[in-house]
Amino acid sequence: MNKMSQNVCRCWFITILATLWGTPVWAQSIETQPLAVTSICAGTQLDVTGRLAGVTGNLVVEMASDGTTFSAIASVPLATSVSNEVVYRATIPGNTVAGGNYRIRLMANDPAVTSIPSPTLLTVKGRPAPPSVDSLILDCMRVLPSADVSSYVSSTAAAGATVNIYTYTNNTFMPAGSVFTRISLGSTDNVILSLGKTYYPTSTTYKYPMEEHSYYLTQSVETCESDTVKTKLRILYRPFTGPMPTNGKPVDINPHWPTNYYGTLGYCVGDQAPPLSENGHAAPPENYRVLYQLGTIPGRTSVPPIPATDVPSTQVYQLQLDPIDLAKGCSSFLTTQLTVTVSAPPSVSITPSSTVLTPGTPMVSLTAVGTGTYLWSTGATTEVISVTTSGTYSVTLTSPGGCTASASVRVAGPDLTINLELPQANFAASGSVGNFVVTVFEVAGLPTSAGNVTITITVPIGYTLAFPPGMTSIQVSGGDTKTVSNNQWTVVSSLESRQLTLTMASGSFIGGGGASSLGFQITRTNANSGSQASITVNVADDLTMTYDGNLANNVYARIISGL
């Protein structure tokens, strides 16, 4: 039998056997098609196409490094075409040894049908490890319109690797950011990625955090991309300026920056200044304290300074808001400024330094001398005032720096003197009564002020004193009948019926060169026989000099006797 005959017989024999089993062998076959790629990264997906004949049901994708020992790898069916082609998407295991050549095939398990492997020899490339990155990155919120526009994420990757950054939204990784700079470190590179920041054009209240975002980084080496590694970017509150200073005024120090504030605070030499935290600025927000710096002196302190006020000076303080917890806030971008001015007390005087109202000069002018604003005791705010009433006049000068000084001058005017008329001053026995008159004279020719002339009359022990308020005339003991004006006076105090204090009634006064007389009764009670003592009367000292400008002639005494 020749060779051809042998082959023909062998084929018929196989056909007969297959027919006896029920299905021709060539009716169940899987032919794995050439792959679309010849190299692939471990851990990535590969589409495998197979042409089927008489095969139904699910298939599996297998891979072998030696071309004979196949192992199943993860796969899912994608599509079946009308030409009996199927496509399965397989995942190359991440732990596949890099650099090896692998065969891929499809296989059916029920019934078992093994395909011829794909003719493509597949080279597997190693998958790089994820880049290293901090799990949490802190950054300050953006307060400038044209600067500080990005947050930066620093990572360490393999030399030459491409670093990718993604957000994860709706179960999808989306590219985010871009490479800002790369620094070679030999076998590794430091790659800094840039991410856009939200601009806060107006001041905001403190919040922690202002924003927080999750990002996912990978690195790609020779088209192989690593698994992702997660990092969080936390945006912290950042004040634009320091605390609002006292009397803060807006200042545009840069047209592209928000407004800053400069404040002022004034003291006078010798004032007791409190710490700046009490009156130098507004209270800091939550989680913040104020740092103070005086002038160009290096260093800042959180202890509120107390301005020195011993000498005139100008002290300029820089005020910064500083977070108490650094992980929950950023220092203010700018400092506010507070200028503390310590001013010397002003000098003020009044001219003339003393003066007297007279009948010839019933009005005088008083002039305040000094730089600033004036407030007289009369309520006037002019530099010069005119007065027609005696008394003490004062003026308070307020300097441009807010410091004050005062001066006063006494204007002499009415001059009161007093007389007591009692010709018969002997009291024979207990119960004896005497009438006398007290006359208050104005001797300077100027009227007194109304309603405040005050006198006090005191009689000795053993006698009592009475003042009939409606009396208009009185028969003086040992003398004549005298007209009196008791109705112009009011008793304001009485002590043991021996001492009376009287004040002229409202609207009543003693005219210039005039007088006012008062009638009294004195009664002997238990004065010793042969005793002598004095009735005294005095005009109350007028420190305001409105009704008596001369305190030297205000007392009169009259001796009386008990027989």
Secondary structure, 3 states (H helix, E strand, C coil): CCHHHHHHHHHHHHHHHHHHHCCCHHHCEEEECCCCCCEEECCCEEEEEEEEECCCCCEEEEEECCCCCCEEECEEEEEECCCCEEEEEEECCCCCCCCCEEEEEEEEECCEEECECCCCCEEEECCCCCCEECCEEEEECECCCCCCCEEEEEEEEECCCEEEEEEEECCEEEECCEEEEEEECCCEEEEEEEEECCECCCCCCCCCCCEEEEEEEEEEECCEECCCEEEEEEEECCCCCCCCECCCEEECCCCCCCCEEEEEEEEECCCCCCCHHHHCECCCCCCEEEEEEECCCCCCECCCCCCCCCCCEEEEEEEEEEECCHHHCCCCCCCEEEEEEEECCCCCEEECCCEECCCCCCCEEEEEECCCEEEECCCCCCCEEEECCCEEEEEEEECCCCCEEEEEEEEECCCEEEEEECCCCEECCCCCEEEEEEEEEECCCCCCCCCCCEEEEECCCCEEEECCCCCCEEECCCCCEEECCHHHEEEEEEECCCEEEEEECCCCCCCCCCEEEEEEEEEECCCCCCEEEEEEEEECCCCCCCCCCCCCCCEEEEEEEEC
